[in-house]
Amino acid sequence: MLHLSMASAWHGSQREDGGPQNLLIAHWQISRVHALCGRGEEAIRGGQLCLDISQGEGIDPFSPGYGYEALARGRTVALNKSKAGEWLGKARKTAEMVEDADTQKMLLDDLATVGKGVLFRSGIRKWTALIACQ
């Protein structure tokens, strides 16, 4: 999964129609996979890249919420629960500002999984995914 997420990011970076939103999504996805693999520091690094890009122009308004979500998840994996709680709070505040109900629900649903062991909405369990990280 990690190799696939990195390959996807590379492929997206080669496309002429790619842009900051695509790069943001790639860093979020890589961060999520690192968290799934139990690599907290790498997940934090990807989350910070995602958040940094989300501050730019032309980015969807809900994107900072996913940067915060990635940082909270990474901090949870790295066993820094107090810092994870700070990022989770910022993510929830961002979710409150999302106007589209479906997009807001998607973000809130993802936030509800932080620290719960289930890292993807599709229901993949952590122990199953860990096999793919080896």
WOPEPE-V756622 format. One record per pair of residues at least 6 apart in sequence whose C-alpha atoms are under 8 Angstrom apart, sorted by the first residue. I is the first residue (numbers start at 1). GAP is how many residues later the second one is. Records with the same first field share a line. If there is no record, write none. Layout:
I=GAP, GAP
This chain:
1=32, 131, 132
2=28, 31, 32, 131
5=21, 24, 25, 28
6=20, 24
8=18
9=14, 17, 18
12=6, 10, 11, 14
13=6, 10
20=33, 38, 39
21=32, 33, 37, 38, 39
23=27, 30
24=25, 26, 27, 29, 30
25=25
27=19, 20, 22, 23
28=18, 19, 22, 38, 39, 42
30=13, 16
31=11, 12, 13, 14, 15, 16, 39, 43
32=11, 38, 41, 87
33=10
34=6, 8, 9
35=7, 8, 38, 39, 42
36=83, 90, 93, 94
37=92, 93, 96
38=39, 40
39=35, 38, 39
40=33, 34, 35, 36, 37, 38
41=33, 34, 37
42=32
43=27, 28, 30, 31
44=26, 27, 29, 30, 31
46=24
47=20, 21, 22, 23, 24, 27
48=19, 22, 23
49=18
50=14, 16, 17
51=12, 13, 15, 16, 17
54=6, 9, 10, 13
55=9
61=37
62=32, 33, 36, 41, 42, 45
64=27, 30
65=25, 26, 27, 29, 30, 42
66=25, 41
67=24
68=19, 20, 22, 23
69=18, 19, 22, 41, 42, 45
71=13, 16
72=11, 12, 13, 14, 15, 16, 42
73=11, 41, 42
74=10
75=6, 8, 9
76=8, 38, 39
77=38
88=23
91=20
92=16, 19
95=9, 12, 13
96=8
98=6
109=12
110=9, 10, 11
113=6, 7
117=8, 9
118=6, 7, 8
119=6, 7
